[in-house]
Amino acid sequence: MASSLNPSLLLMGRCSCQGQSEEKCSTSILYQLLNRGCQCGAAQERTLLSPWAASKAASEVLLKTVEFVKKLPSFLALPPQDCAKLLQEGWAPLFLLGLAQEKLDFHLASPKKSILLGILTEKQQQQGDSGGQYREKLGKAKEFLNQCWSLDISTKEYVYLKGIVLFSPAAPGLLCPHHIHYLQQEAKMTLQEHMNSLHPGAPSRLSQLLLTLDALRTISARGITELFFQPIIGNTDMGVLLLGLLYPS
């Protein structure tokens, strides 16, 4: 049966499980810091290389990502405990998909434009030879972004890919894993139907899109936090910040 899902209201299935009490956090550090003023004018290009500028740009993408998740009726219909666990488990790949969708090209070879190179330079200055580990993480992130851009992924395709990533029944401690698995399968089916209608002559495109998700598994959430968010949040737990975004007090 063909699906007529609107990508902005992806997967409207409702869970029959009983919800648990909501976990709430104080106002997010990310919101507070992003509301601060930043340098402007002649200093703007120079600060693009700073860890602060890189983290600010990344934080804006993360906020957009969480807002996208919060607008999904099928996500909101889940018990709050499952919502929190899915976001905490899937935020890093969702964030990278957001970077790709926003087309934030970091130009590793161009110091004046490279946010990622700025992070790497800062890490190498702080840790000397151990900066190689950050170059490897940056390389994986850049490789993933290039893979997405080479496929020229559409807005609808990004929506369905994010749905596949978000509704992961493998997240630990879920109350409704079977329903979440159903939502993930529905996202895959809808993506396939979209491919069949728009790209009937390219049957391999679906496999190529799903392979981009496999590439995400090589990039850890801890690595993403260190690269993009540590200059802003320091040692604050990312899980706590995500709950603050999901359930602002």
DRENDO-1510 file (C-alpha; in Angstrom, 1 decimal, always signed):
<recs>
REC; n; res; u; v; w
REC; 1; MET; +0.0; +0.0; +0.0 .
REC; 2; ALA; +1.4; +3.4; -1.0 .
REC; 3; SER; +2.2; +5.8; +1.8 .
REC; 4; SER; +1.2; +9.4; +1.7 .
REC; 5; LEU; +3.2; +10.6; +4.6 .
REC; 6; ASN; +4.1; +14.3; +4.7 .
REC; 7; PRO; +7.8; +14.5; +5.5 .
REC; 8; SER; +7.3; +17.4; +7.9 .
REC; 9; LEU; +4.9; +15.2; +9.9 .
REC; 10; LEU; +6.9; +12.0; +9.5 .
REC; 11; LEU; +5.4; +8.8; +10.9 .
REC; 12; MET; +2.2; +9.6; +12.8 .
REC; 13; GLY; +1.8; +6.2; +14.4 .
REC; 14; ARG; +0.8; +6.3; +18.1 .
REC; 15; CYS; +2.3; +4.1; +20.8 .
REC; 16; SER; +0.0; +2.1; +23.0 .
REC; 17; CYS; +2.6; +1.8; +25.8 .
REC; 18; GLN; +2.0; +3.8; +29.0 .
REC; 19; GLY; +4.2; +6.8; +29.4 .
REC; 20; GLN; +6.4; +7.5; +32.4 .
REC; 21; SER; +7.0; +10.8; +34.2 .
REC; 22; GLU; +8.8; +13.5; +32.2 .
REC; 23; GLU; +12.4; +14.3; +32.9 .
REC; 24; LYS; +13.0; +18.0; +32.8 .
REC; 25; CYS; +16.2; +20.1; +33.0 .
REC; 26; SER; +17.0; +23.7; +33.5 .
REC; 27; THR; +17.3; +26.1; +30.5 .
REC; 28; SER; +19.9; +24.8; +28.1 .
REC; 29; ILE; +23.4; +26.1; +28.2 .
REC; 30; LEU; +23.4; +26.0; +24.4 .
REC; 31; TYR; +20.5; +28.5; +24.3 .
REC; 32; GLN; +22.1; +30.7; +26.9 .
REC; 33; LEU; +25.5; +30.8; +25.1 .
REC; 34; LEU; +24.0; +31.2; +21.6 .
REC; 35; ASN; +22.0; +34.2; +22.9 .
REC; 36; ARG; +25.3; +36.0; +23.8 .
REC; 37; GLY; +26.6; +38.5; +21.3 .
REC; 38; CYS; +29.5; +37.4; +19.0 .
REC; 39; GLN; +32.3; +39.4; +17.3 .
REC; 40; CYS; +31.3; +41.1; +14.1 .
REC; 41; GLY; +32.9; +43.3; +11.4 .
REC; 42; ALA; +36.5; +42.7; +10.6 .
REC; 43; ALA; +37.0; +40.1; +13.3 .
REC; 44; GLN; +34.3; +37.9; +12.0 .
REC; 45; GLU; +36.5; +36.0; +9.5 .
REC; 46; ARG; +39.2; +35.5; +12.1 .
REC; 47; THR; +36.9; +34.1; +14.7 .
REC; 48; LEU; +35.6; +31.5; +12.3 .
REC; 49; LEU; +38.7; +29.5; +13.1 .
REC; 50; SER; +38.2; +29.7; +16.8 .
REC; 51; PRO; +36.7; +26.8; +18.8 .
REC; 52; TRP; +34.0; +29.2; +19.9 .
REC; 53; ALA; +32.9; +30.0; +16.4 .
REC; 54; ALA; +32.9; +26.4; +15.3 .
REC; 55; SER; +30.9; +25.4; +18.4 .
REC; 56; LYS; +28.4; +28.2; +17.9 .
REC; 57; ALA; +27.7; +27.1; +14.3 .
REC; 58; ALA; +27.5; +23.5; +15.3 .
REC; 59; SER; +25.1; +24.4; +18.2 .
REC; 60; GLU; +22.8; +26.1; +15.8 .
REC; 61; VAL; +22.5; +22.9; +13.7 .
REC; 62; LEU; +21.9; +20.8; +16.9 .
REC; 63; LEU; +19.1; +23.1; +18.0 .
REC; 64; LYS; +17.5; +22.9; +14.6 .
REC; 65; THR; +17.8; +19.1; +14.8 .
REC; 66; VAL; +16.1; +18.9; +18.1 .
REC; 67; GLU; +13.3; +21.2; +17.0 .
REC; 68; PHE; +12.8; +18.9; +14.0 .
REC; 69; VAL; +12.5; +15.9; +16.3 .
REC; 70; LYS; +10.1; +17.7; +18.6 .
REC; 71; LYS; +7.7; +18.4; +15.7 .
REC; 72; LEU; +7.3; +14.7; +14.8 .
REC; 73; PRO; +3.8; +13.5; +16.1 .
REC; 74; SER; +5.0; +9.9; +16.1 .
REC; 75; PHE; +7.9; +10.8; +18.4 .
REC; 76; LEU; +5.8; +12.9; +20.7 .
REC; 77; ALA; +3.3; +10.0; +21.0 .
REC; 78; LEU; +6.0; +7.8; +22.6 .
REC; 79; PRO; +6.5; +7.7; +26.4 .
REC; 80; PRO; +8.7; +10.5; +27.5 .
REC; 81; GLN; +11.3; +8.0; +28.7 .
REC; 82; ASP; +11.6; +6.6; +25.2 .
REC; 83; CYS; +11.8; +10.1; +23.7 .
REC; 84; ALA; +14.7; +10.9; +25.9 .
REC; 85; LYS; +16.5; +7.7; +25.2 .
REC; 86; LEU; +16.1; +7.9; +21.5 .
REC; 87; LEU; +17.4; +11.5; +21.4 .
REC; 88; GLN; +20.3; +10.7; +23.6 .
REC; 89; GLU; +21.2; +7.6; +21.5 .
REC; 90; GLY; +20.7; +9.2; +18.1 .
REC; 91; TRP; +21.7; +12.9; +18.5 .
REC; 92; ALA; +25.2; +12.5; +17.0 .
REC; 93; PRO; +24.2; +10.9; +13.6 .
REC; 94; LEU; +21.1; +13.2; +13.5 .
REC; 95; PHE; +23.5; +16.2; +14.0 .
REC; 96; LEU; +25.8; +15.0; +11.2 .
REC; 97; LEU; +22.8; +14.6; +8.9 .
REC; 98; GLY; +21.9; +18.2; +9.8 .
REC; 99; LEU; +25.3; +19.4; +9.0 .
REC; 100; ALA; +25.1; +17.7; +5.6 .
REC; 101; GLN; +21.6; +19.2; +4.9 .
REC; 102; GLU; +22.8; +22.7; +5.9 .
REC; 103; LYS; +25.7; +22.2; +3.5 .
REC; 104; LEU; +28.2; +23.5; +6.0 .
REC; 105; ASP; +31.4; +22.8; +4.0 .
REC; 106; PHE; +34.4; +23.0; +6.2 .
REC; 107; HIS; +37.1; +23.1; +3.5 .
REC; 108; LEU; +39.8; +21.4; +5.4 .
REC; 109; ALA; +42.4; +22.7; +3.0 .
REC; 110; SER; +41.4; +26.3; +3.3 .
REC; 111; PRO; +42.5; +27.9; +6.6 .
REC; 112; LYS; +40.5; +31.0; +6.2 .
REC; 113; LYS; +37.2; +29.1; +5.8 .
REC; 114; SER; +37.8; +26.0; +7.7 .
REC; 115; ILE; +35.9; +25.6; +11.0 .
REC; 116; LEU; +37.1; +22.0; +11.3 .
REC; 117; LEU; +40.7; +23.0; +10.6 .
REC; 118; GLY; +40.4; +25.6; +13.3 .
REC; 119; ILE; +39.3; +22.9; +15.8 .
REC; 120; LEU; +42.1; +20.7; +14.7 .
REC; 121; THR; +44.7; +23.5; +15.0 .
REC; 122; GLU; +43.5; +24.3; +18.5 .
REC; 123; LYS; +43.6; +20.7; +19.6 .
REC; 124; GLN; +47.1; +20.2; +18.3 .
REC; 125; GLN; +48.3; +23.3; +20.1 .
REC; 126; GLN; +46.8; +22.0; +23.3 .
REC; 127; GLN; +47.9; +18.4; +23.0 .
REC; 128; GLY; +50.9; +18.3; +20.7 .
REC; 129; ASP; +51.4; +15.1; +18.7 .
REC; 130; SER; +48.1; +13.7; +20.0 .
REC; 131; GLY; +46.3; +16.0; +17.6 .
REC; 132; GLY; +46.4; +13.1; +15.1 .
REC; 133; GLN; +43.4; +11.5; +16.8 .
REC; 134; TYR; +41.4; +14.7; +16.1 .
REC; 135; ARG; +42.5; +14.8; +12.5 .
REC; 136; GLU; +41.2; +11.2; +12.1 .
REC; 137; LYS; +37.8; +12.2; +13.6 .
REC; 138; LEU; +37.6; +15.3; +11.4 .
REC; 139; GLY; +38.5; +13.2; +8.4 .
REC; 140; LYS; +35.6; +10.8; +9.1 .
REC; 141; ALA; +33.2; +13.7; +9.5 .
REC; 142; LYS; +34.3; +15.3; +6.3 .
REC; 143; GLU; +34.1; +12.0; +4.4 .
REC; 144; PHE; +30.5; +11.5; +5.6 .
REC; 145; LEU; +29.6; +15.0; +4.5 .
REC; 146; ASN; +31.2; +14.5; +1.1 .
REC; 147; GLN; +29.3; +11.3; +0.7 .
REC; 148; CYS; +26.0; +13.0; +1.3 .
REC; 149; TRP; +26.7; +15.9; -1.0 .
REC; 150; SER; +27.8; +13.6; -3.8 .
REC; 151; LEU; +24.3; +12.0; -3.7 .
REC; 152; ASP; +22.6; +15.4; -3.8 .
REC; 153; ILE; +20.1; +14.3; -1.1 .
REC; 154; SER; +16.8; +16.1; -1.2 .
REC; 155; THR; +15.0; +17.6; +1.8 .
REC; 156; LYS; +12.5; +14.7; +1.8 .
REC; 157; GLU; +15.2; +12.1; +1.7 .
REC; 158; TYR; +16.9; +13.8; +4.7 .
REC; 159; VAL; +13.7; +13.6; +6.6 .
REC; 160; TYR; +13.3; +9.9; +6.0 .
REC; 161; LEU; +16.9; +9.2; +6.8 .
REC; 162; LYS; +16.6; +11.1; +10.0 .
REC; 163; GLY; +13.5; +9.0; +10.8 .
REC; 164; ILE; +15.4; +5.8; +10.3 .
REC; 165; VAL; +18.2; +7.0; +12.6 .
REC; 166; LEU; +15.9; +8.4; +15.3 .
REC; 167; PHE; +13.6; +5.4; +15.6 .
REC; 168; SER; +16.2; +2.9; +16.6 .
REC; 169; PRO; +14.9; -0.1; +18.5 .
REC; 170; ALA; +18.4; -0.9; +19.6 .
REC; 171; ALA; +18.5; +2.1; +22.0 .
REC; 172; PRO; +18.9; +0.6; +25.5 .
REC; 173; GLY; +16.1; +0.7; +28.1 .
REC; 174; LEU; +13.1; +1.4; +25.7 .
REC; 175; LEU; +9.6; +0.8; +26.9 .
REC; 176; CYS; +8.2; +0.3; +23.4 .
REC; 177; PRO; +11.0; -1.2; +21.3 .
REC; 178; HIS; +8.5; -3.1; +19.0 .
REC; 179; HIS; +6.6; +0.0; +18.2 .
REC; 180; ILE; +9.8; +2.0; +17.6 .
REC; 181; HIS; +11.0; -0.8; +15.3 .
REC; 182; TYR; +7.7; -0.4; +13.3 .
REC; 183; LEU; +8.3; +3.3; +13.0 .
REC; 184; GLN; +11.8; +2.7; +11.7 .
REC; 185; GLN; +10.5; +0.2; +9.1 .
REC; 186; GLU; +7.8; +2.6; +8.1 .
REC; 187; ALA; +10.5; +5.3; +7.5 .
REC; 188; LYS; +12.5; +2.9; +5.3 .
REC; 189; MET; +9.4; +1.8; +3.4 .
REC; 190; THR; +8.4; +5.5; +2.8 .
REC; 191; LEU; +11.9; +6.3; +1.6 .
REC; 192; GLN; +11.8; +3.3; -0.8 .
REC; 193; GLU; +8.4; +4.4; -2.2 .
REC; 194; HIS; +9.8; +7.9; -2.6 .
REC; 195; MET; +12.8; +6.5; -4.5 .
REC; 196; ASN; +10.5; +4.4; -6.8 .
REC; 197; SER; +8.4; +7.4; -7.7 .
REC; 198; LEU; +11.2; +9.9; -8.3 .
REC; 199; HIS; +14.1; +7.7; -9.3 .
REC; 200; PRO; +12.6; +4.7; -11.1 .
REC; 201; GLY; +15.7; +4.4; -13.3 .
REC; 202; ALA; +18.1; +4.4; -10.4 .
REC; 203; PRO; +17.3; +1.3; -8.2 .
REC; 204; SER; +20.7; +1.5; -6.5 .
REC; 205; ARG; +20.0; +5.0; -5.0 .
REC; 206; LEU; +18.2; +3.5; -2.0 .
REC; 207; SER; +21.2; +1.3; -1.2 .
REC; 208; GLN; +23.5; +4.3; -1.6 .
REC; 209; LEU; +21.4; +6.4; +0.8 .
REC; 210; LEU; +21.3; +3.6; +3.4 .
REC; 211; LEU; +25.1; +3.2; +3.1 .
REC; 212; THR; +25.5; +6.7; +4.2 .
REC; 213; LEU; +23.9; +5.7; +7.5 .
REC; 214; ASP; +26.4; +2.8; +7.9 .
REC; 215; ALA; +29.2; +5.4; +7.6 .
REC; 216; LEU; +27.7; +7.2; +10.6 .
REC; 217; ARG; +28.5; +4.2; +12.8 .
REC; 218; THR; +32.2; +4.9; +12.6 .
REC; 219; ILE; +31.8; +8.4; +14.2 .
REC; 220; SER; +31.2; +8.3; +17.9 .
REC; 221; ALA; +29.1; +10.7; +19.9 .
REC; 222; ARG; +32.0; +11.3; +22.2 .
REC; 223; GLY; +34.2; +12.3; +19.2 .
REC; 224; ILE; +31.5; +14.7; +17.9 .
REC; 225; THR; +31.1; +16.3; +21.4 .
REC; 226; GLU; +34.9; +16.8; +21.6 .
REC; 227; LEU; +35.2; +18.3; +18.2 .
REC; 228; PHE; +32.2; +20.6; +18.1 .
REC; 229; PHE; +30.8; +21.3; +21.5 .
REC; 230; GLN; +33.5; +21.0; +24.2 .
REC; 231; PRO; +34.5; +24.7; +23.8 .
REC; 232; ILE; +31.0; +25.7; +24.8 .
REC; 233; ILE; +29.8; +23.0; +27.2 .
REC; 234; GLY; +33.1; +22.1; +28.8 .
REC; 235; ASN; +32.7; +18.9; +30.8 .
REC; 236; THR; +28.9; +19.2; +31.0 .
REC; 237; ASP; +27.1; +16.0; +30.1 .
REC; 238; MET; +25.6; +16.2; +26.6 .
REC; 239; GLY; +22.8; +13.9; +27.7 .
REC; 240; VAL; +21.7; +16.4; +30.3 .
REC; 241; LEU; +21.8; +19.3; +27.8 .
REC; 242; LEU; +19.7; +17.3; +25.3 .
REC; 243; LEU; +17.1; +16.7; +28.0 .
REC; 244; GLY; +17.1; +20.5; +28.6 .
REC; 245; LEU; +16.4; +21.0; +24.9 .
REC; 246; LEU; +13.7; +18.3; +24.7 .
REC; 247; TYR; +11.9; +19.3; +27.9 .
REC; 248; PRO; +12.8; +22.9; +28.7 .
REC; 249; SER; +11.7; +24.0; +32.1 .
</recs>
